[in-house]
Amino acid sequence: MPQQRMSSRRMGVALVVIFLMAGLLVSRLVDVQIVRADELKEQSADIRTTSEVIWASRGSIVDSFGNDLARDVDRYDISADPRKVGDFRRDGEVVTVASAMAEIAAITEANPDELLYAVNKDTSAHFTYLVKGVSPEDRQLLRELRNPWLQMDLVRERTYPFGPVTANLTGMLGRDEPLAGIERKYDSCLGAINGSATYQRGADGIRLPGTTQVVDQPIHGGDVILTIDSDLQWYVLQTLAEHGSNLGAQYGSAMVVRVDDGHILAAADWPTFDPNDFSQAPVEFMGARSFSSPYEPGSIMKSIGIAMLIDAGYTYAEDKIVAPGFYEVYPGRFIKNFIVADDRQLTTAGVLHTSSNTGISVLADRMPKETATRYFQKFGFGEVTGVDFLGESAGQVLSADQVDVVTRYNQFFGQGISVTAAQMASSYQTLANDGVRVPLRLVDGCRTSEGEVVAAPTDEPIQVVSASAAQQTIRMMETIVSQGPLRNTLEIPGYRVAAKTGTAEIATSEGYGDDRVISLAGMAPAEDPEYVVLVSFYKPQTSRVSTAAAPAFHEILSHVLKHYRVAPSTEPAVLPPLTW
């Protein structure tokens, strides 16, 4: 009997315990599924939910034909969560971690030992990079490995298909911001804003299908459209490099401008750099010297001075003067010619043809310095060009009250005044365009991500000198090509060419030294110019006279006329006399 009571009592205790446990479980279930259901669901989602960047594409920089000079390309960063890395099964076979790393290395050309070290150096870490910048093709091969712990994240990489050819114009993109050129100047057009999304993943770290939600849509950048012809730019740079190297020059620049609209078709600087890998490039090669490096231009300024004098009524092509062997500025101070000579009976055309410093000084003496300063400014000297390139220099034109008795004459043959190659090309465009200066143009506009093209702002054309003054000056320049010592070098069969050479001394803190800048500027067809070409070399060593720039000028202009299929000249030249 006592034994039965003991069993009943134990059973009662057991039932009480069971009921208590059941009650606790029920209350826990009620708490989890009803009372705290929303809170726990949110916490669970937070644990499973992760975010990702939706990359927006930075806009491209394109040439006038739509060729990409700078663009974004898809690349993938390969990573892993070291806590999840381990052996896995594929097609019924075990793939060890070491074998998996060997497979990844075979596709990406990474070092398998370094991959193993990346996941083993801190096995408690949540993330480690394995390989960065994998191409879409390699990414597809990696996906075919069916590796469950391999993560592949899309990133954008900036690439420059033409490399050094257009680097001086495009500039480059740094890790966090644009550093130079069009990339920086037009960042407001090119810039993109990345979007973001969230998704959920399982315990194995794999994304759960159908859980992706976009939080912020990406905003893609617009395209900057340049006036550049990339094929011509390539040719001009190669020509500069060849002749600059032969001359032992420190650097060279060349520009091709279309006359009627001021479009820059080529603006090359040599030496240059590769924007795809610029970390080791010398800083002095990483800009656009055509816009940023002013220099005293020398005798190519004489064409501008002659046009000014004709327009103001102080001379004309057939005007007869005596160009002295020495022109006395004041007692004891003389201007002389490159080659000392006796007095010569020259026309104004002869002054330009022979590049007579004393002859143009005789003519310049007729024009008040205040008038000369206004003309130089109307030609665009002393201010940035219509391009307004990042870091562009305005050069220097002294105000009339700063122009001393020597500079008054020197400016007319390119000393005491500093200009950029772009400004000089612009001044020759003015002569070629019947005296109308059309602001230089490098950027046509910005094409937004919606496809709308917003034209780049530009100033109105300016009539600098009369059509008659410009045309007379061009006829004088024709004599340099057809009757001068460079005839065999500069003439282009079938075309009338007008050009002017220039040799400029380089000023130092101690005055003018032995170094030179040699230049040649001109246009064709001379009867109705369509294209202007300017070539200059800084500090040439093997030859320091302007004639050394003639071969490069001839090659570039010949190529331009052929490249754009310019019709040959049909009108014979009527050239002014050079002497009397």
Secondary structure, DSSP 4 states (H G I P E B T S, - for coil): -HHHHHHHHHHHHHHHHHHHHHHHHHHHHHIIIIISHHHHHHHHHHHHEEEEEEPPPPPPEE-TT--EEEEEEEEEEEEE-TTT---EEETTEEE-HHHHHHHHHHHH---HHHHHHHHHTTTT-S-EEEEEEE-HHHHHHHHTT--TTEEEEEEEEEE-TTGGGSHHHH--B-SSSB-SHHHHHTHHHH--B-EEEEEEB-TTSPBPTT--EEEE--BPPPEEEE---HHHHHHHHHHHHHHHHHHT-SEEEEEEEETTT-BEEEEEEES---TTS-TTS-GGGSS-HHHH--B--GGGHHHHHHHHHHHTTS--TT-EEEE-SEEEEETTEEEE-SS----EEEEHHHHHHHT-HHHHHHHHTTS-HHHHHHHHHHTTTTS--TT--TT----B---GGG--TTHHHHGGGT-S-BB-HHHHHHHHHHHHTTTEEPPPBSEEEEE-TTS-EEEPP-PPPEE-S-HHHHHHHHHHHHHHHHTSTTHHHH-BTTB--EEEEEEEEEEETTEEEEEEEEEEEEEESTTS--EEEEEEEES-SS--SGGGGHHHHHHHHHHHHHHTTPPPP-SPP-PPPSB-
